[in-house]
Amino acid sequence: MTKKNDLKEIYKKIFTEAAEHMRTYDVQMVASTVMAIAMRLYKTHLTEEGFEEMMKAVKDAEVEPYYNKDEDDTIH
């Protein structure tokens, strides 16, 4: 499997798990937990400069909101 396919696969798995947690927990709790885990992983595996660059990339990233297929509004 290619790295691109690996990335798609793990994204789908983690997103699915996060969506499941949103049935029990507030969306912001789930999002902040996933973000905190991501930041901890980046801080562990990147240089300080690399970490700062990644945080800027995250802050500046254009993302689409998640729409619940059963509702017409975003979840928040």
C-alpha positions in Angstrom: 0.0 0.0 0.0 1.3 3.5 -0.8 1.7 6.2 1.9 -1.2 8.1 0.4 -3.4 5.1 0.7 -2.1 4.5 4.3 -3.0 8.1 5.1 -6.5 7.8 3.7 -7.0 4.5 5.6 -5.9 5.8 9.0 -7.8 9.1 8.5 -11.0 7.2 7.8 -10.4 4.9 10.9 -9.7 7.8 13.3 -12.4 10.0 11.9 -15.0 7.2 12.3 -13.9 6.6 15.9 -14.1 10.3 16.6 -17.6 10.5 15.1 -18.6 7.6 17.3 -17.4 9.4 20.4 -19.5 12.5 19.4 -22.6 10.3 20.1 -21.5 10.3 23.8 -19.4 13.4 24.3 -19.6 17.0 23.2 -18.0 17.7 19.8 -15.6 20.2 21.2 -14.4 17.6 23.8 -13.7 15.1 21.1 -12.0 17.6 18.8 -9.8 19.1 21.5 -8.8 15.6 22.6 -7.8 14.6 19.1 -5.9 17.9 18.7 -4.1 17.5 22.0 -3.0 14.0 21.0 -1.8 15.3 17.6 0.1 18.1 19.2 1.8 15.7 21.7 2.8 13.4 18.9 4.2 16.3 16.8 6.0 17.7 19.9 7.6 14.3 20.5 8.7 13.6 16.9 9.6 17.1 15.5 12.3 19.6 16.2 11.1 22.8 17.9 11.3 24.5 14.6 9.4 21.7 12.9 6.7 21.8 15.6 6.3 25.6 15.2 6.0 25.2 11.4 3.4 22.4 11.8 1.3 24.5 14.2 1.4 27.4 11.7 0.4 25.0 8.9 -2.5 23.7 11.1 -3.6 27.2 11.9 -3.6 28.3 8.3 -5.1 25.2 6.8 -8.3 25.5 4.8 -10.7 22.7 5.9 -14.3 21.9 5.1 -16.8 21.5 7.9 -18.2 18.0 8.6 -21.8 17.7 7.7 -23.9 15.1 9.3 -25.6 13.2 6.5 -28.8 13.1 8.6 -28.9 16.9 9.2 -28.4 20.0 7.0 -26.3 21.8 9.6 -22.7 21.5 10.8 -22.1 19.8 14.1 -21.1 22.3 16.8 
